[in-house]
Amino acid sequence: MVIKTDILIIGSGAAGLTAAIELSDSFKITVISKNQIIDSSTWYAQGGIAAVLAEEDSTHSHIEDTLKVGDGLCDEKAVEFCIENGKEAIQWLQNNGVVFTKKNNASDLHLTQEGGHSFRRVVHAADATGREVSDSLAGKVLKNKNIKILENHLAVDLIVKNNKCLGAYVFNKNKENVLSISAGAIILATGGASKAYLYTSNPDGASGDGYALAWRAGCRLENMEFNQFHPTCLFHPDAKSFLISEALRGEGAILKTTSGIPFMRKYNSKADLAPRDIVARSIDNEMKVSGKDNVLLDISHKPSKEIKNSFPSIYKKCLEYGFDITKSPIPVVPAAHYTCGGILTDLKGQTDIKSLYAIGETSSTGLHGANRMASNSLLECVVFAKAAAQDIKENFSNNGKSIPEWDNSKVIKAGENILINHNWDASRRLMWNYVGIVRSNDRLKKAKDKMKLIKNEVQEFYKNFEVTSDFLELRNLVQVSELIIDSAIKRKESRGLHYNIDYPKKLKKASSTIISPK
């Protein structure tokens, strides 16, 4: 079955929904969502969105902070472009129904400060900013007659001919069949690949689909070795990947050992407000030295009312697991959180393939460099989604070519899922143990050899059996894991989020790691 649409958007987070809204006045849009429309990393984001709004702040300061955290690998033009459009992005979100927390119920927005920022410039909706953004944009999209939402659909592969993307094969999870969707422009807004790791703050869908789709289609990827580990996820056997926002440290929370001793001052002059990579490595080291499975994050010295008002969701969730954050510290552990590299694009989201765009976390615009600064990510989603939409409006041409239907005639239905389940677990444990916060040449080499065996099994399965949603995610996860390993091996230094004990020093000249399938 072949479906025709003007624009196909794969992904329903902040980037995908922003693009859909921006393009809906000119085109018929189809949005693919792996699960429900709001089931994205955006929905789970707690902190906020960085933008220059305070009188004492400046775009120059925000740019300098971003460049510093990016550790020499940011593209200055991308940084300037994104930050200079920050205020407009916040206004756009408000115009589309997003309600941010106000200062003492006044007209001014309340701003908080996070690691790496020199000023309070993070706009937020209490401690559930992502949920507010996701719900508001989804509500807008669902009412738009020019936007069709296909929930429970998963992209299998892109359809490319003569270096032009013509559409995609898409798996319908409910009917368990594959559709062919033809489009004049295709946007990848599929989020990150943190599910490649055993412990992550991301939802189950963050399996790196966009990277794998683009790679198989012929796109270059950049800086895939820079995986950001959020320093503080709730450590509890029943708490699945619950993130403890960096905003707590912005409001005075202190990291301590399990013995109650603050430790961040000995690692960085900014102490608990140091960039995330430094905080994550510091926690990792403290855990290794002490032999403990976690550290503590303590905000109980702040007034109880202030904590409850500022962090209602975190307070409630922690209480469910027996932790009253107004009275005692929270046990926390680092977890894979954000993929700073991605599909190489220009400032309009264009990839190496004509009519194929990538936006949001799945792209590599040059904004983040070797390390993403807190709350720049949702800003990137809006700014670059709007830029991509504008470019499509100016250069759109219908896909007049017919695309082939999915051929399922040479495969059989798999009788069991043991290969999928085993390799899903094996791949993620391998990445956590061998390609985690701290790396070594030996571990990376072993990871490459072991991942190759897993990939061969997955490829053999793909040739002989009908696809399922679980298998498609495994296929993408293994492909992306291999790309992360290859990128990590190519970097012969320690920079930003990539730390290799065999190359502890930083090279004098910074350069990106670009890998090409060609």
N, C-alpha and C positions, 0 to 999 in steps of 0.2 A: 504494500500500500504506500502510495506517494502523496504527501501533504505539501501544499505550496503556501508559503508565507513571504512577506516582504523581508522581515528581520527575524532571525532566530537567536534568542538569548539563552545560553545554557548556564543556569545558575540564578538563584532568587534571593541573594543577599543584598546589601546596600548598593553595591555597584550595579548588579543586574537590574534591580528595580528602578534605580535612578535612570539608567539608560532607557528602560522601557517607557517610563513617564515622559522623558524628554523627546522620544521618537514617536510617541503615540499620536501626536497632532498631524503627522505627515504619512505614517505607514501603518500597516497591519502587523502587529507584533505577536510572536509566539514565544512564551517563556517556559523553559523546561526546569522543573524542580524535582530533585531526587526523591523527596518525601513531600511533606506539606510545604507550602510556600514560605512559611516563616521559619522552617527548620534549617537555619544556616548559622555560620559562626557569628554573623552580625547580631542575631537575637541574643546570643550569650555574652556579648561584650558588655562589661560593667562600667569601665572608667569614663570615657567621654570622647570628645572631638577637639583637637587642638586648633585654635585660630586666634589671631591677634585682635583682641577687642578692648583690652584695658588701655587706659591713657598712658600709663607708664611703660607699656610694652611697645614693641616695634617689629615690623616684618624682618628687619635686619637681624634682630636678636633671635627670632624664631628660626631664621635661615641658618645663622651661626650655630645655634644649639643643635639643629638637625645635622649639619655637616660634621660637627664634632662627634656626635654619637655615631654617625655613619662611618667613622674611622677611616676617612680618606677615600672611600669608594663611592660616595654619592655623586650623582650627576648634578652639578650646580644649577644648570638650566631647569632640570626637572624639579629641584627643590624650590627654586625661585618661583616657577610657574604654579606649583601646588600651593605654596604658602601665600603668594600674592592673591590667590583666588579663595583664600580661606574664609574671609568674612562673607563673601558672596555665597559660598557653599552653605554656611550656617543660615543665612537668610533664605536660601532656596528650601532648605529642610523645614524651616518654620512656615514658609508659604505653603508647604505640602503637608502641614498638619502636625509636625513634630513639636512637642512641648518640652522645653528645657526648664530646669530648675532656676527660679528667679532669686535674686538677692533680697532677703527679708521681705518677700512678697512684693517687691517693687518692680519697676519695668526693666531694670537692668538684669542681665543674666548672671547667675552665680558662677564664678570661675574657680577652679581648683588647680593645684600644681602637682605634677608628677615627675618622676625621675628624668633627669636630663634637661628639664625646662628651667629657664632662668626666672620666669615670671608665672603668675597664675594666668593660664590661658586655655584651660581645658573646660569647655562647655559640657554640661552633663544633664541627665535626667535622673536625679538621685543617684543610686548605684546600679541602675538598670538602663543605661543609655541605649544599648543595642536593641533591647526589647522595644523601647519607645520608637526608635527609628524604624525597626523592622515592621512593627504593627502598623505604624502610620503609613509607611510607603505601601505595604501590602494592601491596606484598606483602600488606598487611592487606586492601586492597580486593579483590584477586584471589581471596582465600579466602572472601569474604563472599557467601553465597548470595542475599542481597537486593540485591546490586549487579551490574548487567549492564554490561559495558564494550563499547562499539562503537568499536574502533580503526579508523583510516583512514576516518573520517567527518568531514564538514565542514558546519557549519550554513550554509544558504543565506539564509534569512530567518525572522523570527519570525512567528507567526500571532496576530494581535491583532484582537479584536472588542469594541466598546464599552469601549475602554480597559482590557481585560483580556487578558493573554497566555494563549493556549490551547495553545500548543505551538510547533513549529518544523518547517520543511522542512529536511531533512538529506541531503546528497549522500554516497552510498556510493562511495568512490574505487575500490574493487576491482571492483564491478559496474557502475559508472558510471551509476547511476540515483538518483532522488530519493525519499526516504521522507517520509511525514508522521508526526510523533510528537506525540501528544496527552499533556498532563501537567497535573496540578493546580497545580504550581509549577515555574517555570523559573529556573535560576540561571546567569548568565553569569560564567564564571571563565576568560576567554580570554586573560588576560595583556595585554601592551602592544602598542605600535605602532612599536617602534624599527626594524623592517625597512623603514619608510618612508624611512629614510636609507641612503645608499650604504655607509657604514661603521658597523657595529654589533657589539656584543658578544652580541646575542641570536641564538637559533636561527632557522631559516628560517620557522618558523610564527608569528613575532611580527608579523603583518601587520594588526593592529588590528581583527580580526573583530568583537569584542564591541562596540566603539564604533560601527562601521558598522551592525551589526544593531540596536542600540538606537536609533540616530539614525533609521534608516528606519522603525522601529516607532513613533517619536514621543517618545522620551526626550530630556530636556535633557542637555547635556554641559557640564562645567566645567573651566576652566583648561587647555585643551588646548595652549596655547602653551608650557607648561613641560616641555620635553623635557630630561631629564638625560643629559649626555654623560659617560660614564665616562672619567676622565682617562688611564687606562693600559691600552691593549690592545697586545698584542705586535705590533710592526711587522716584518712579514716577508711576502714575496709569497706564500708557501705556507701561512702560518698563517691559517686562516679564523676570524676573530673570537675569538681566544683572549684571555680576560680575565686581566689581572694584578691580583690582588686588592688592594684598598685596605689590607688587613691588613698587607701588606708595609711600607707607610708607617707603619702603627700600630706595627710592630716595629722601626722605625728606618731604613727605606729612604729615600734622598734623591733628589729630582729634580734632574737636572743638564742643562746644555746639551750638545750633541755635543762641545764642547771640554772638558767635565768640570767646568764651573763651576756650583755650586748657585745656584738663582735664586728659590726660593719665598719667601725671607725678605723680598724687596723688594716682594712683592705682598700679604702678609698676615702679621700677627704670629704666627699659629700655624704659619707656614711650611708644611711638608709635610703637616701635619694640618689644614689649612684645609678648609672645606666643598668638596664636589666641584665646584660651579659655578665657584668662584674658581680652583680648581686647573686645571680644564679651560680656562677663558679665559686663564689665565696661560700654560699650555702653548701654546695657540693663538697667543698674542701672541709668545712666544719663537720659534715656528716661522716666523711671518711676518717678524719682525725679522731672523732669521738666514738665511731662505730655505731652511732644512732641512726635510725631510719628517717628522722625528721629534725627540724628546728622549730622555734616558736616565734610567733608574730604577736606582739603585745600592744594593744591600744587601750587597755583597761584603765590607764592612768588619766584618760580624758573623761570629761563629764558624761555620765550615762545617757542623759537626754540628747546630748550632742551626737553621740555615737549612733543612737537609734534613729535620729532624724537624718543623719548623713548616710547611713548604710543600713536601711531597713531590710533589704533583701538578704544581705550577708548576715545580719543579726538573726533574722528568722531562720535561715538555713542552718547556721551553726548551732542554733538552739535545738533544732531537730536532732542533731547528732550529739547533744549533751554539752555543748560549749557555749557559755554565756560570755560573749566577748566584752561585755561591760565589767566583768569581774575577773576574768582569767585569760591567759594568752591562747592563741589558736595554733594547733600543730599544723605545720605546713611543709611541703616538699616541692621542688621544681618539677615542671612538666612541659613537654613540647607544646608550643603555643602559636608560633607564627613562622611562616616561610618567607624570608626576606628576598630571596631570589625568585626567579620565575621565567615566564615566556618573555623574550626580549621584544620590547615595543618602542615606538617613538612617543612623543608627547600627546599624540592623538589616539594612542592605543593600538596603532597598526602593527601587525606582526610581519614576519617575512613573507607571508602568503596573502595575496590580494583578496580583499573582501573578508578577511579574518582579523578580528580585533580581540584583544585581551585586556581586561580591566580588573582593578581590585587586587587582592592578594595573589591571584594567579599570574599577574603580570610582573615584569621587572622594568619599571620606568626609570630607575636610577634614583628614586626618592630615598630609599632606605639604606643603600650601600651595604656595609658590612653589619649593620645593626639598626633595627627600626626604633625610632624614638617613640615613647608611649603616646598613644592617642593621635598619631599621624595617619594611622591606617584607615579609619573611617573617613577622614578628610580626603585621603587619596581616592577612596571609592567614589565619592561624589564628584570631585574635581575632574578626574580622568574619565568618568562615565559621561559627564556633560561634554567633555572635549571630544570623545569618540562619537557621541551622538551628533555633534555639530559637523564632524568630518563626514559622517555617513550622509547627512542631509545634503552636503555640498557635492558629494561624489557618488551617490547611489545610482546603480544601474540594475535593472531586473535580471535575475538569472533565467535566461531564455533557454538554457540547455536542459535536456532531460537527464535525470539521474537514475542510476540502476536501483532496482528493488533489492532488498536483502535476500541473499541466497542461503537457504537453510537445508538444502537438499542432500548435502554430503556429510551430515553429522547425525549423531544419535543422541537420545536423551540420557543424561548421566544417571546411573542407578544409585549413587551415594555421593555424599559431600565431604568425605573424610579428607581428601586432598585439599579442598578449599579450607576447611577448618584448621588442619594441621599447618599448612603453609601461611595462613593468616597470622597465626600465633608465632610461628617460627620466624617469620620475617620481622615482625615488630619487636620481638625479644632480641633478635640479632642487631637491629638498628639501635636499640636502647643500650645494649651492652658494648657494642663495638664502635658506634658512630654517634655517641651521645655528647654530653656537655664538654668532656675532655677526651681527646682522641690521641692515637699514636699510629705510626706507620705500620706496625705489626698488626694492630687490630683492624686497620682499614684494609690491609691486604687480605686478611682472613675473611673480613666481611664481603669483599668483592668475590672471592672464590665461593663462599657459601651462598651468596645471593644468586650467583650464576646458576647453581644447581637448582635452586627454587624456581628461577625464571624459566629454565628448560622444562621443568615439570608443568608449569603454568602454560607455556606455549604449546606443549604437546596436548594438553587438555583442551585448549582453545581450538585446535585443528580438528578434534574428533567428536566433541560433544556440544550440545546446544548450550547457549549462554544463559546464565541466570544473573540476577542483580548482585548476589554475593560474589560470584566468580568475576564479574566485570570490575567490581571494586578491588578484588585481589589482584587482578591483572594490572590495573593502573597503579596500585600500591607498590607492587614489586618493581614495575618499571621505574617509578619515581625514586624508590629506594636506591636502585642501581645508579640513577643519575646523581643522587646526593653523594653516594660513595665515590663515584668517578670524579666529581667536582672537588670533593674533600682531598682526594689523592693528588689532584693537580695543584692544589695550593700548598706551596712550600714555605709557609710562614704561619704565625698566629696573628690573627687580626679580627677585631670585632667579635662575632659570635663563634668563630672557628678557632679553637685552641688545640694545637697539636704539641704534645710534650717533646717530640723529636725536632720540632721547629718552633721553639718558644719565643723567638724574636720576630719582630715585624720587619719586612723588607722596606728599604728606603723608598722605593717607588711602588705606589699602589696600582694594581691592575685587576680588572674583573676576570672572572673565570667564565669563559664562554664555551659551551659545548654544542656541537652541531651533528645532526643525524646524517648529514650528507658526506 
